[in-house]
C-alpha cells in the first residue's frame, strides 16, 4: 500500500507543492449593470503581474498569496473597474458590476484631407509598431490554457475514414482540454513551452497541446501572422479601411476605438476593433475575426502593463464556429497568464511621450553619455524621429519614413543581426509527470473557473485519464485493423525511441498503377526511420509484381545521416524496376494510368533498370553543398505487353514503347550497361538555417543559388557501353516583393562535352506536362510540349520566370475576393538543337481548395503561334 501511494504521489510533488503556497482564493462573478454575466472578461492582479479570464457564465477565480492587491476588471465595451482588496486567508468573494463604457466622439472626426481621423491614429501606431514589436527581449510566464470542442455534426467522409479508430469524435459530444505551462520567450520569436500539467478527453493524443501556443504568442505588431495581414502592417492601407468610433479614458490614457474594415472579402484579412492609446500608440485591446477555411475565427486579446509602459497580453480568448465540408462544431480556447519575469530591450529608444521613472536617473545619465558619443548622423535621425512623433497628423510618406527610422533603430539594437541561424520559433516539451496530476492539483492551479457544461465532463475526464495513466505510452502500436492496414496502410510511432515504421498499403496512389509495358502493377512499400543522438538511419523496401511481364520488381533504399551541422547524408540504393525514360520529370504514374486505361493515351515509355548506386551529400561550409554519386546499371529495352483498355474504341490510340523523338535510333534504345560518376556543387550565399533535433535545416537566402553539375559515363568498366560527359549550370532565386508576393526565376544552360556512346536514357529531358491534368503543380514546366519531343543530345537553354500574388486579376472580383487562392503569372523558354526557340506564357490560380489549380497557357515557336491549353493541377496526398 505504501509503495502504491509513493508511486502515485511522488511524481506530482514537484508540480503540486509550489501551488500550496497560494492558499487564498478570490472569486466572484462579473456582470453588467442589468445583472447579465460578462463572459471572458479580463481580471488582472497588478502587483502579481497575473491575469485570468471569466468563464462563459461570467464566473472567475484566482488563487493568490496573502497580501493587498489591485485587481483590474476589463472587457471590451465596458468601463474598466479597479478594486483594492486585502486577502488574508481562505476565500474572498468579489462580485463586479461593469457599466457600459460610453465612448466620447471628438468634435472633429474628419482630418484635413477629408479622411476619417482614425487614419491619423493608425499611421502613428504603424510607425511605432517596430518599437513595440521589439520592446521585450525576454520573459518567463506561467500560462493556463483551457480548450473546449463541441461536435455538432460529422461528415460521412470523416466517419468512413476514421471508422474503427479510437480517436473518432462523437456527434453531440463535448470535449475539454486543460494545460498548465511554463513559457519562456526570447526575442525575436523564440518560445519554449514546457507542459507541466495536462488533462484532456480531446480525440487524439492525451498529451497533445495542439500547438495553440503558436497563436497565443503571436505578436500583433507584426505585419502578418501566417498568411493573415494585420492592421498595423506597413502596407495596411492597401487592405483596410479604418473608422473612428470614439475615445474613453482608462489607466490615465486616452484610448481610441478604431473599427477595422477589410477593403474586400478575404481569408487573409481581419475585421473588428482595436483600441489604441493616444500619445503612446500601443494596443490596449483587440477583437478581430478572420474568415478561415473552417469558419469564422475570432480572437480577443487584453493587454496589461507588466512593466512600466510595457503592455503585454494578460488574457486571451479564441473561438471557431467550424463548418467545413459537412463537419460542424465549435472550438474555444481561453488563457490566463502570470508573468514571472520580464526583461525589456534597453537598446530600443522609447517614444518621446513615455516618461521615465525618477529612479532611472542613472540610466538617463548613461544615455546622455551615449548620445555624446553618438555620430552626428545618428543624432539627426533621432531628432527627426522625435519631430515626426510630435506631429499631430502624419502623411503616408511621413508614416513610412518614421516606421523606417524605428525599424532601423531596432535593427541596430538587434543582438542577432548578422547571424544566419534562425532559432526554432516554438519548442514543446512535456513533463514526464504531466498527465499524472490529480483533481486536487488542478483545483489548486486552475485560474479559470469551469462552467456548468465543463464541470459535467470533469469527473469523466478524471476517470479516462486514470485509465490512460495506467496504459499510456508514447508508442502508437496496438490493435489495428489488418484488412484496412493492408489496403490503406498504417504508420507506427515510438516517440521515446524516436522511431517510425510506415506501411504504404496496396491501394496507395503510388503503389497501384497501370501501363502498357507492365500491365497492372501491384505492390507496397515499407519504411523504417530511427533517430539517434548524432546520427539517423532510414530504410525503405518496396516490392511489386508486373502482371503483363510476369515479373517481380523492387527497390531498396538505405540512408545514413551524419555530421548534423554539415547535413551529411550517405545512401545506398539498388533495385530492379521499370523506369520512365524521363526520370523524375516525367508524367505522374497515376495520371498515366488514368490516361492509358480510359483514353488509350499511353504517354509513359519505359525501360528496365537493374542498378546499384552510392551517393553522399555534405556541406563543407554553410551554403555550399557537395553531392557525389556513382552507379552501375544494366538497362534493358522493353516492349508493350498488353492491350487491355476500358473502352475498346480507344485502343487505336495506343503507341509502341518508343519515345517520339527525332534523335532516336535503334542503337540508343537498345539494352546496354553503364557506369556513371556524378558531382553537383551548389552554393547559396548567406543561407539562413535552423537547428532542429540537433540537425541543421536550410531555410532561405536573399541571394541567388548557383549550381554546377557534371555527369560522366565510363566505358569498358565492368563491360559497360555508355561513354559521355554532360555538364550543366544553373542560377535560381526567389525574391519576396510583398507580404504574399514573390518573384522566382531560374536560368539553365548545358551541353554534352563528349557523346561517344550516348543512349536515350542519358539525353537531357525536360519537365513537360502535355496532359490536361497534371500533378502536383504547373511550376517550372512546359505545359504544351509533347513528352520526349524536345529531349536532346546537344546544347540547350532554359528560362523560367514566375510571379505570385494573392491579388492579381480575378480575385479583385467581389465574389472571388474571399478565397485564399494565389494568382500566378509564368513565362517559360526552351531552346534545343534543331528546333526554333519555344516560348510559353501562362496565368493560373493555385491553392483552390488547398489542393488544386486551374490555368491557361499559350505557347509559340519562334514567331509562330504554337498552341493554347486550359489545364487542371492536383496535389494528391501520397503521390510523388
URVEN-V366012 format. One record per helix or strand of 2 or more residues. SS is the DSSP state (2 for helix, 1 for strand). FROM is the first residue (numbers start at 1). TO is the last residue. If there is no record, write none. Layout:
BEGIN
SS:FROM:TO
SS:FROM:TO
END
This chain:
BEGIN
2:2:21
1:24:32
1:42:45
1:50:53
1:59:64
1:67:74
1:81:87
1:91:93
1:96:98
2:118:133
1:136:153
2:156:161
1:174:186
1:190:200
2:213:216
1:224:225
1:228:229
2:236:238
1:240:250
1:253:262
1:270:277
1:283:291
1:296:307
1:310:324
1:327:344
2:358:372
2:376:390
2:396:413
1:426:430
2:439:445
2:452:471
2:482:488
1:490:494
1:499:503
1:513:515
1:519:531
1:536:546
1:551:562
2:564:566
1:568:580
2:583:585
2:589:599
1:606:621
1:624:637
2:648:653
2:666:669
1:672:684
1:688:692
1:695:700
1:705:713
1:723:736
1:742:757
2:760:762
1:773:774
1:796:805
2:810:812
1:822:832
1:838:848
1:852:861
1:864:874
END
